[in-house]
Amino acid sequence: MDNMPEKKKEKKNVKLLTAMDAVENEMQQERVFRGILGALLFALIGGVLWVLLWTVGVIVFLAGIAVVALAANGYRFFGKKFTKRGMVISIIISVIVIVIAMMASLTVDVITDFRAAYEEGEIQNVPNVGQAFAIGMMSMITDKVIRNHYLFYLALALVVIGAGAFLYFKPIMQKIKEAKKYIAAKNAAEEETIVQTEDAIVQTEEDTIVQTEEDTIVQTEEDTIVQTEEEIITHTEEDSNEG
């Protein structure tokens, strides 16, 4: 029970750091080309994971989520900033990589089947990767059962990519939206402060000018009075001396 406030505070700090990351993200300059390269490189890691899982018979289409997440992080890491454009690019690259991974999985299956037949003495040699790829593509075109099998898993993967992208990107884009509002409010406050400072400077300068003019007028009037008094005294003394 005593640890509950600390856990809540820690959870709040995690949220704060996430928000700060979003603000930092918005303050960066987006590098689209580098982002695309990063998304592709990271997504290919997910594609390799897909093929590895396929070869061991695991529910492979769930790797689609990993591909999307990796593509997004690759875009952010290389592109320095994540935006809606980055999100769309990450999804497109994820779909392309999954299609490539499915073709690679088909090639692996062809090599595996031919190797099994070779070990049983049914065939004389095993096709290389290029030949296996060509055989697999031809099977996709000519054999309906094979085509439906692989397209079924590809469709599942694309559905998972769509759902995963929604679940993964929704909180990120929400944080980015909040960060934009925060930055806009901060900039507005800074502009207001600058305007107020400039107004204060102008007002001070105007007050200084007015005060200087008033001091000058007062000094001039005082000098005139003193000069007049001195002239009167001088004339009086002269008249007295003449008398």
C-alpha positions in Angstrom: 0.0 0.0 0.0 2.9 2.4 0.8 4.3 1.9 -2.7 1.1 2.9 -4.5 1.8 6.7 -4.6 5.3 6.0 -5.8 4.0 3.7 -8.6 1.5 6.4 -9.6 4.2 9.0 -9.7 6.4 6.8 -11.7 3.6 6.1 -14.2 3.0 9.9 -14.4 6.7 10.5 -15.1 6.7 7.9 -17.9 3.8 9.7 -19.5 5.6 13.0 -19.1 8.7 11.6 -20.8 6.5 10.4 -23.6 5.0 13.8 -24.1 8.5 15.4 -23.9 9.6 13.0 -26.6 6.7 14.1 -28.8 7.6 17.8 -28.2 11.3 17.0 -29.1 10.0 15.1 -32.2 8.1 18.2 -33.4 11.1 20.4 -32.9 13.3 18.3 -35.3 13.6 18.8 -39.0 12.2 15.8 -40.9 14.6 14.0 -43.3 12.3 12.1 -45.6 14.9 10.2 -47.7 16.9 9.1 -44.7 13.6 8.1 -43.0 12.6 6.0 -46.0 16.0 4.2 -45.9 15.7 3.6 -42.2 12.1 2.3 -42.4 13.2 -0.1 -45.2 16.2 -1.4 -43.3 14.3 -1.9 -40.0 11.3 -3.4 -41.8 13.6 -5.9 -43.5 14.6 -7.2 -40.1 10.9 -7.9 -39.5 10.8 -9.6 -42.9 13.7 -11.9 -41.9 11.8 -12.7 -38.7 8.7 -13.6 -40.8 10.7 -16.1 -42.9 12.3 -17.6 -39.8 9.0 -18.1 -38.1 7.5 -19.5 -41.4 10.2 -22.2 -41.6 9.4 -23.4 -38.0 5.7 -23.4 -38.5 4.8 -20.6 -36.1 1.7 -18.3 -36.6 3.7 -16.1 -38.9 1.3 -13.4 -39.9 1.6 -11.9 -36.4 5.1 -10.8 -37.4 3.3 -8.1 -39.4 3.0 -6.1 -36.2 6.7 -6.3 -35.7 7.4 -5.2 -39.3 5.2 -2.1 -38.8 6.7 -1.2 -35.5 10.3 -1.7 -36.8 9.5 0.4 -40.0 8.1 3.3 -37.9 11.1 3.2 -35.5 13.5 3.1 -38.4 11.9 6.1 -40.0 12.1 8.0 -36.8 15.7 7.0 -36.1 17.0 7.9 -39.5 14.6 10.7 -40.4 14.9 12.4 -36.9 11.2 13.1 -36.9 7.9 11.2 -37.2 4.9 12.6 -39.0 1.8 11.5 -40.7 3.9 11.2 -43.9 6.3 9.0 -42.0 3.4 6.8 -40.8 2.1 6.4 -44.3 5.6 5.6 -45.7 6.1 3.1 -42.8 2.9 1.3 -43.7 3.6 1.1 -47.4 7.1 -0.2 -46.8 5.7 -2.8 -44.3 3.3 -4.1 -47.0 6.1 -4.3 -49.6 8.4 -6.1 -47.1 5.7 -8.6 -46.1 5.0 -9.4 -49.8 8.8 -9.9 -50.3 8.9 -12.1 -47.2 6.0 -14.2 -48.4 7.7 -14.7 -51.7 10.9 -15.7 -49.8 8.8 -18.1 -47.7 7.4 -19.7 -50.9 11.0 -20.1 -52.2 12.1 -21.7 -48.9 9.1 -24.1 -49.2 10.1 -25.1 -52.7 13.7 -25.8 -51.7 12.5 -27.8 -48.7 10.2 -29.9 -50.8 12.8 -30.6 -53.4 15.4 -31.4 -50.8 13.1 -34.0 -49.2 12.4 -35.5 -52.6 16.1 -35.5 -53.4 16.9 -37.4 -50.1 14.3 -40.0 -51.0 15.9 -40.4 -54.4 12.9 -39.1 -56.4 14.9 -36.4 -58.1 18.6 -35.9 -59.1 19.3 -32.4 -57.8 17.9 -29.6 -55.7 17.2 -26.2 -57.4 19.2 -23.2 -56.4 17.5 -20.1 -54.9 16.8 -18.5 -58.3 15.3 -21.7 -59.7 13.3 -22.3 -56.6 11.9 -18.7 -56.8 10.9 -19.2 -60.4 9.2 -22.6 -59.7 7.3 -21.0 -56.8 6.0 -18.1 -58.9 5.0 -20.5 -61.6 3.1 -22.6 -59.0 1.3 -19.5 -57.7 0.1 -18.9 -61.3 -0.8 -22.4 -62.3 -1.8 -24.2 -59.1 -5.0 -22.8 -57.4 -4.5 -24.6 -54.2 -1.0 -23.3 -53.7 -2.1 -19.8 -54.7 -5.0 -19.7 -52.3 -2.8 -21.1 -49.5 -0.2 -18.3 -49.7 -2.6 -15.6 -50.5 -4.6 -16.5 -47.4 -1.6 -15.9 -45.2 -0.7 -12.8 -47.0 -4.2 -11.4 -46.5 -4.1 -12.3 -42.8 -0.7 -10.5 -42.6 -2.1 -7.4 -44.3 -5.1 -7.3 -41.9 -2.7 -7.6 -39.0 -0.6 -4.8 -40.4 -3.7 -2.6 -40.7 -4.9 -3.4 -37.2 -1.4 -3.2 -35.7 -0.7 0.1 -37.5 -3.9 1.6 -36.0 -3.2 0.4 -32.5 0.5 1.4 -32.7 0.2 4.8 -34.5 -2.9 6.1 -32.8 -1.3 7.0 -29.4 1.8 8.2 -31.2 -0.1 10.6 -33.4 -2.2 11.7 -30.4 1.0 12.7 -28.6 2.3 14.5 -31.7 -1.0 16.4 -31.9 -0.7 17.4 -28.3 2.9 18.4 -28.8 1.9 20.7 -31.8 -0.7 22.4 -29.6 1.9 22.8 -26.8 4.5 24.3 -29.1 1.9 26.6 -30.8 0.8 27.9 -27.3 4.4 28.3 -26.2 5.3 30.2 -29.4 2.2 32.4 -29.0 3.2 33.1 -25.4 6.7 34.0 -26.4 5.4 36.3 -29.2 3.1 38.0 -26.7 6.0 38.5 -24.3 8.1 40.0 -27.1 5.3 42.3 -28.2 4.8 43.4 -24.6 8.5 44.0 -24.2 8.7 46.0 -27.4 5.6 48.0 -26.3 7.3 48.7 -22.9 10.5 49.8 -24.6 8.6 52.1 -26.9 6.6 53.5 -24.0 9.8 54.0 -22.0 11.4 55.8 -25.0 8.3 58.0 -25.5 8.2 58.8 -21.7 11.9 59.7 -21.9 11.4 62.0 -24.8 8.5 63.7 -23.2 10.4 64.1 -19.9 13.4 65.4 -21.8 11.2 67.9 -23.6 9.6 69.0 -20.4 12.9 69.3 -18.7 14.2 71.4 -21.6 11.2 73.7 -21.5 11.5 74.1 -17.8 15.2 74.8 -18.0 14.7 77.2 -20.8 12.0 79.1 -18.8 14.3 79.2 -15.8 17.2 80.4 -17.8 15.0 83.1 -19.4 13.7 84.2 -16.0 17.3 84.3 -14.6 18.5 86.2 -17.6 15.7 88.7 -17.4 16.3 89.3 -13.7 20.0 89.8 -14.3 19.2 92.3 -17.0 16.8 94.2 -14.7 19.4 94.3 -11.9 22.1 95.5 -14.4 19.8 98.3 -15.7 18.9 99.3 -12.2 22.5 99.5 -11.1 23.4 101.5 -14.2 20.5 104.0 -13.6 21.6 104.4 -10.0 25.2 105.1 -11.0 24.1 107.7 -13.5 21.9 109.4 -10.9 
